[in-house]
Amino acid sequence: MLIVTVDEFKKMIRNNDERIEEVDIVTTGTCGIMSGTLGIFHIPFNEIFKRAEKIFLDNIEGKVGVCPNEYLGKVDALFYGEVGFLFKRLVRGEELEAKAIADGKVYRNIVNIDELPTAKMLGTRMAFKNYMAFTNLGEPVKTIFHRFELKRGEATFSGCGEINPLENMVIKSEKDIIGKKALLNGAEALILGFGTRSSLERPNIMISADMKEMDSYYLGGFYTSGGIEIYNTVAIAVDVREHREALMKLDKDIALPLANIFGREIIDKGKYSEVWEDVDLRPKVHVERCKNCKSCVSEISCPTEAIKRENGKIKISEDCFGCGVCKICPYNVFEIKLGSICGIPIVCRQSDRKRALDLAKELKRRLKDETKENRDY
């Protein structure tokens, strides 16, 4: 069985490589902001109480679950919303303060992910096939689609284009995907079916995995001017025999509509080739240009907290998302080419091809290692 990653497969297409006829499986991937993400936890405490009325992890409030766990000192809880940085810290193995309020009393416990009997992630809508790019035809506005206010003459976009799993699959009904395995943030995951707001024309998937098996590199928080979002990474193996026509599409064949941020009416239509071809996935850092400003605007503004100064030197960690916001530096310390859509320059990218390709490569490795076990991803 010949297994290749999606970028290897697309290169074969561009190079008219005859070996493409021998390929059986293509591992695809996508990474981006996936707002409908929640965590399902079972949180233990050291004291017994009747039933929690409120629950917190590091002062982020969750929702107490329906199971009462009466007089057990345990809480079933859901956490969603501004949890990107919280979930990343948890998966990294950091200790967090759990706090429950019951009968007017506060109960506390310090926990890490290994001490939580249950820590599951549920993505209610992931790996969208059809995204849009946004621009602004009016006054500057705060939005979840940009780190700053989106201004007239600026554009932002999401979607990994030709490497996105759902762009490389032909889905005729929900039955085509239910029960299929995948990787979610590095953990073996199960596709539960279509996600919320999904349709055959604009599909996305609902997916679940154990957070204890995840790699913190693949998920995290993303600051926007409209609040904190969460990004995730999904990889899915695609059978060439079943999806060959879709797999043959390249960025130039995939539409990227441009919409007005107000009302989201489509005002033009571009292609993913405009935003993903001849661009940089990560910024170049010109350390020699750094003036060691008292307040570094790029460090303060980085949506994923990837930019840090150590001993007076600027550095970017692996938390970098390649969004391009760091270009705000007045001394051009950070250089990254983002492309444009319908002639409008991209100022913020909310999908990360590097992480997507990394997870697609990891899925290929696992499939090759497990082929003898006949495990189906």
C-alpha positions as CSV (number, residue, x, y, z in Angstrom):
1,M,0.0,0.0,0.0
2,L,1.4,3.4,-1.0
3,I,0.6,6.2,1.5
4,V,1.6,9.8,0.8
5,T,0.8,13.1,2.4
6,V,-1.4,15.6,0.7
7,D,1.4,17.9,-0.1
8,E,3.3,15.0,-1.7
9,F,0.2,14.1,-3.7
10,K,-0.4,17.7,-4.9
11,K,3.3,17.9,-6.0
12,M,2.8,14.8,-8.0
13,I,-0.2,16.4,-9.8
14,R,1.8,19.6,-10.6
15,N,4.8,17.6,-11.8
16,N,2.7,15.1,-13.9
17,D,4.3,12.3,-11.9
18,E,3.3,8.9,-13.2
19,R,3.7,7.4,-9.8
20,I,0.4,9.1,-8.8
21,E,-1.4,6.0,-10.3
22,E,0.2,3.9,-7.6
23,V,-1.0,5.9,-4.6
24,D,-3.7,4.3,-2.4
25,I,-4.1,6.6,0.6
26,V,-3.5,10.4,1.0
27,T,-3.2,11.9,4.5
28,T,-4.8,15.3,4.5
29,G,-4.9,18.0,7.2
30,T,-6.3,21.3,8.2
31,C,-5.6,23.7,11.1
32,G,-7.5,26.8,12.0
33,I,-9.8,28.5,14.4
34,M,-12.7,26.2,15.2
35,S,-15.0,28.1,17.5
36,G,-17.4,25.3,18.3
37,T,-14.9,23.4,20.5
38,L,-15.7,22.3,24.1
39,G,-14.1,20.2,26.8
40,I,-16.0,17.6,28.8
41,F,-14.4,16.9,32.2
42,H,-14.8,15.0,35.4
43,I,-13.1,17.0,38.1
44,P,-12.3,15.5,41.5
45,F,-12.0,17.4,44.8
46,N,-10.6,16.4,48.1
47,E,-13.7,17.3,50.1
48,I,-17.3,16.0,49.8
49,F,-20.1,18.3,49.0
50,K,-23.7,17.8,47.9
51,R,-23.7,19.3,44.4
52,A,-21.6,22.0,42.7
53,E,-23.5,25.1,41.6
54,K,-20.6,26.6,39.8
55,I,-17.3,25.3,38.4
56,F,-14.1,27.0,37.4
57,L,-10.7,26.1,36.0
58,D,-8.1,28.8,36.6
59,N,-11.0,31.3,37.0
60,I,-12.5,30.4,33.7
61,E,-16.1,29.4,34.4
62,G,-17.6,26.3,33.0
63,K,-21.0,24.7,33.1
64,V,-21.9,22.1,35.7
65,G,-23.0,18.9,34.0
66,V,-26.4,17.3,34.5
67,C,-25.0,14.4,36.6
68,P,-25.4,15.5,40.2
69,N,-22.6,13.4,41.7
70,E,-24.3,14.0,45.1
71,Y,-22.0,13.9,48.1
72,L,-19.1,12.6,46.1
73,G,-16.9,15.8,45.8
74,K,-16.8,15.3,42.1
75,V,-18.1,17.5,39.2
76,D,-19.0,16.7,35.6
77,A,-18.4,20.0,33.7
78,L,-18.4,21.5,30.2
79,F,-15.9,24.3,29.2
80,Y,-16.2,26.3,26.0
81,G,-15.8,29.8,24.7
82,E,-12.5,31.5,25.6
83,V,-10.7,28.2,26.4
84,G,-8.0,28.0,23.8
85,F,-5.1,29.0,26.1
86,L,-6.6,27.0,29.0
87,F,-6.9,23.8,26.9
88,K,-3.3,24.2,25.6
89,R,-2.0,24.6,29.2
90,L,-3.9,21.6,30.3
91,V,-2.7,19.4,27.5
92,R,0.9,20.6,28.1
93,G,0.6,19.0,31.6
94,E,0.4,22.2,33.6
95,E,-1.3,22.3,36.9
96,L,-4.6,24.3,37.1
97,E,-6.7,25.4,40.0
98,A,-10.2,23.8,40.0
99,K,-12.8,25.6,42.1
100,A,-16.3,24.5,42.8
101,I,-19.0,26.5,44.6
102,A,-21.6,24.4,46.5
103,D,-24.0,25.6,49.2
104,G,-22.3,28.9,49.4
105,K,-18.8,27.4,50.1
106,V,-15.8,27.3,47.9
107,Y,-13.9,24.1,47.3
108,R,-10.5,24.1,45.7
109,N,-8.1,21.5,44.2
110,I,-4.9,21.7,42.1
111,V,-5.2,19.3,39.1
112,N,-3.4,18.3,36.0
113,I,-4.8,16.4,33.0
114,D,-3.6,13.0,34.4
115,E,-5.6,13.6,37.5
116,L,-8.9,14.1,35.6
117,P,-10.7,10.8,35.1
118,T,-12.3,12.3,32.0
119,A,-10.9,14.9,29.7
120,K,-12.6,14.8,26.3
121,M,-12.7,17.3,23.5
122,L,-15.7,17.6,21.3
123,G,-15.6,19.7,18.1
124,T,-19.1,20.6,17.1
125,R,-18.0,22.0,13.7
126,M,-14.5,21.3,12.4
127,A,-12.6,21.2,9.1
128,F,-15.0,23.4,7.2
129,K,-14.8,22.8,3.5
130,N,-16.2,26.2,2.5
131,Y,-14.7,29.3,4.1
132,M,-14.9,32.9,3.1
133,A,-12.4,35.8,3.1
134,F,-13.6,39.0,4.7
135,T,-12.9,42.7,3.9
136,N,-14.5,45.9,5.2
137,L,-16.5,48.4,3.2
138,G,-17.4,50.5,6.1
139,E,-16.0,51.9,9.4
140,P,-13.3,49.9,11.3
141,V,-14.9,47.1,13.3
142,K,-13.9,44.6,16.0
143,T,-14.2,41.1,14.8
144,I,-13.2,37.5,15.5
145,F,-11.6,37.4,12.1
146,H,-8.7,39.8,13.0
147,R,-6.4,40.6,15.9
148,F,-7.2,44.3,15.5
149,E,-10.2,46.2,14.1
150,L,-10.6,45.3,10.5
151,K,-10.3,48.4,8.3
152,R,-11.3,49.4,4.8
153,G,-8.9,48.0,2.3
154,E,-7.8,45.0,4.5
155,A,-8.7,41.3,4.2
156,T,-8.5,38.3,6.4
157,F,-9.2,34.6,5.5
158,S,-9.5,31.1,6.8
159,G,-9.1,27.6,5.2
160,C,-6.2,25.4,4.2
161,G,-7.4,25.0,0.6
162,E,-6.1,22.0,-1.3
163,I,-4.9,20.2,1.7
164,N,-8.1,20.4,3.8
165,P,-9.6,16.9,4.3
166,L,-13.1,17.9,3.2
167,E,-11.8,19.5,0.0
168,N,-10.3,16.1,-0.9
169,M,-13.4,14.1,-0.2
170,V,-16.7,13.6,-2.0
171,I,-19.4,13.3,0.7
172,K,-22.8,12.2,-0.6
173,S,-24.4,11.7,2.8
174,E,-23.6,11.8,6.5
175,K,-23.2,8.0,6.4
176,D,-20.0,8.5,4.4
177,I,-18.2,9.9,7.4
178,I,-19.8,8.6,10.5
179,G,-17.5,6.3,12.4
180,K,-14.4,7.2,10.4
181,K,-11.2,7.7,12.3
182,A,-9.0,10.7,12.3
183,L,-6.4,12.6,14.3
184,L,-7.5,15.6,16.4
185,N,-4.5,17.5,17.8
186,G,-2.4,14.4,17.6
187,A,-5.0,12.1,19.4
188,E,-6.8,9.3,17.7
189,A,-10.3,10.7,17.1
190,L,-13.7,9.5,15.9
191,I,-15.9,11.4,13.4
192,L,-19.4,11.5,14.8
193,G,-21.0,12.9,11.7
194,F,-21.8,16.3,10.3
195,G,-21.3,19.3,12.6
196,T,-23.5,22.2,13.3
197,R,-24.5,24.4,10.4
198,S,-23.3,21.7,8.0
199,S,-24.8,20.8,4.7
200,L,-23.7,18.7,1.7
201,E,-22.8,21.9,-0.1
202,R,-20.9,23.4,2.9
203,P,-19.9,20.5,5.0
204,N,-18.0,20.4,8.3
205,I,-17.6,17.5,10.8
206,M,-18.3,16.8,14.5
207,I,-15.4,15.0,16.0
208,S,-14.2,13.8,19.5
209,A,-11.0,12.7,21.1
210,D,-9.3,12.1,24.4
211,M,-7.4,15.3,25.4
212,K,-4.9,13.1,27.4
213,E,-3.5,11.8,24.1
214,M,-3.2,15.2,22.4
215,D,0.0,17.1,21.6
216,S,-0.2,20.7,22.8
217,Y,1.6,21.9,19.6
218,Y,-1.6,21.3,17.6
219,L,-4.0,23.4,19.6
220,G,-4.1,26.7,21.4
221,G,-5.6,30.1,21.9
222,F,-5.9,33.0,19.4
223,Y,-6.6,36.5,20.5
224,T,-8.9,38.5,18.2
225,S,-10.4,42.0,18.6
226,G,-13.7,40.1,19.2
227,G,-12.5,37.8,21.9
228,I,-10.3,34.7,22.4
229,E,-10.8,31.9,20.0
230,I,-9.4,28.3,19.9
231,Y,-7.5,26.6,17.0
232,N,-7.3,22.9,16.4
233,T,-5.6,20.6,13.9
234,V,-7.4,17.7,12.1
235,A,-5.9,15.0,9.8
236,I,-7.9,12.4,7.9
237,A,-6.8,9.6,5.6
238,V,-8.5,9.7,2.2
239,D,-8.9,6.7,-0.1
240,V,-7.8,7.6,-3.6
241,R,-10.2,5.0,-5.2
242,E,-13.2,6.7,-3.6
243,H,-12.2,10.3,-3.9
244,R,-9.9,10.7,-6.8
245,E,-11.7,13.5,-8.6
246,A,-11.7,15.7,-5.5
247,L,-8.1,14.8,-4.7
248,M,-7.0,16.1,-8.1
249,K,-8.1,19.7,-7.3
250,L,-5.4,22.3,-6.6
251,D,-5.7,25.7,-4.9
252,K,-6.4,27.3,-8.3
253,D,-9.5,25.1,-8.6
254,I,-10.9,26.0,-5.2
255,A,-13.0,29.1,-4.8
256,L,-12.5,31.6,-1.9
257,P,-15.4,34.0,-1.9
258,L,-14.7,37.5,-0.6
259,A,-17.4,38.9,1.7
260,N,-18.1,42.2,3.4
261,I,-17.7,41.8,7.2
262,F,-21.0,43.7,7.6
263,G,-23.8,41.3,6.5
264,R,-21.3,38.8,5.0
265,E,-22.7,39.4,1.5
266,I,-20.3,38.1,-1.2
267,I,-18.7,41.0,-3.2
268,D,-16.2,39.1,-5.2
269,K,-14.8,35.6,-5.8
270,G,-11.1,34.6,-5.6
271,K,-9.1,31.4,-5.4
272,Y,-7.1,29.8,-2.7
273,S,-4.1,30.0,-5.0
274,E,-4.1,33.8,-4.3
275,V,-3.5,33.3,-0.6
276,W,-1.4,30.1,-0.4
277,E,0.9,30.2,-3.5
278,D,4.2,32.0,-3.2
279,V,3.6,33.0,0.5
280,D,5.5,32.3,3.7
281,L,4.2,29.9,6.3
282,R,6.3,31.5,9.0
283,P,7.8,35.0,9.4
284,K,11.5,35.7,8.9
285,V,13.0,37.4,12.0
286,H,15.6,40.1,11.4
287,V,17.0,40.3,14.9
288,E,19.5,42.9,13.9
289,R,16.7,45.4,13.2
290,C,15.2,45.1,16.7
291,K,15.5,48.3,18.8
292,N,14.6,46.5,22.0
293,C,11.6,48.9,22.5
294,K,10.3,49.3,26.0
295,S,7.0,48.0,24.8
296,C,7.2,45.7,21.8
297,V,4.0,46.0,19.8
298,S,4.5,42.7,18.0
299,E,5.0,40.8,21.4
300,I,1.9,42.5,22.8
301,S,-0.2,41.9,19.7
302,C,0.8,38.3,18.9
303,P,-2.5,36.3,18.8
304,T,-0.9,33.1,20.1
305,E,1.6,34.6,22.6
306,A,4.5,33.2,20.4
307,I,6.7,36.3,20.5
308,K,8.9,36.7,23.6
309,R,12.0,38.7,24.5
310,E,14.7,36.9,26.4
311,N,17.8,38.8,27.6
312,G,16.9,41.6,25.3
313,K,16.6,39.4,22.2
314,I,13.4,38.8,20.3
315,K,12.3,35.2,19.7
316,I,9.4,33.3,18.2
317,S,8.4,30.0,19.8
318,E,6.7,27.0,18.2
319,D,3.4,28.6,19.3
320,C,3.7,30.8,16.1
321,F,0.7,30.4,13.9
322,G,2.0,32.2,10.8
323,C,-0.9,34.7,11.0
324,G,1.2,37.7,9.9
325,V,0.1,40.1,12.7
326,C,3.7,40.5,13.8
327,K,4.3,42.7,10.6
328,I,3.0,45.6,12.8
329,C,6.6,46.1,14.0
330,P,7.6,49.6,12.8
331,Y,11.2,48.5,12.3
332,N,10.3,45.5,10.1
333,V,11.9,42.9,12.5
334,F,9.3,40.4,11.2
335,E,8.9,39.8,7.5
336,I,6.2,37.5,6.1
337,K,4.5,37.4,2.7
338,L,0.7,36.7,3.1
339,G,-0.7,37.3,-0.4
340,S,-3.9,39.0,-1.2
341,I,-7.5,38.1,-2.3
342,C,-9.2,39.9,-5.2
343,G,-6.4,42.5,-5.0
344,I,-6.9,43.3,-1.3
345,P,-3.9,42.5,0.9
346,I,-4.3,39.9,3.6
347,V,-3.6,41.3,7.1
348,C,-4.4,38.3,9.2
349,R,-4.4,34.5,8.4
350,Q,-6.5,32.3,10.6
351,S,-5.5,28.9,9.3
352,D,-2.0,27.3,9.6
353,R,-0.8,25.1,6.8
354,K,2.4,24.2,8.7
355,R,0.6,22.5,11.5
356,A,-1.9,20.9,9.1
357,L,1.0,19.4,7.1
358,D,2.8,18.3,10.2
359,L,-0.2,16.3,11.4
360,A,-0.8,14.9,7.9
361,K,2.8,13.7,8.0
362,E,2.3,12.2,11.5
363,L,-0.8,10.4,10.3
364,K,1.2,8.9,7.4
365,R,3.8,7.7,9.8
366,R,1.2,6.0,12.1
367,L,-0.6,4.4,9.1
368,K,2.7,2.9,7.8
369,D,3.5,1.6,11.3
370,E,0.1,0.1,11.8
371,T,-0.7,-1.2,8.3
372,K,0.0,-4.8,9.5
373,E,-2.6,-4.3,12.2
374,N,-5.2,-3.3,9.5
375,R,-6.3,-0.3,11.5
376,D,-8.6,2.0,9.6
377,Y,-8.2,5.7,9.9
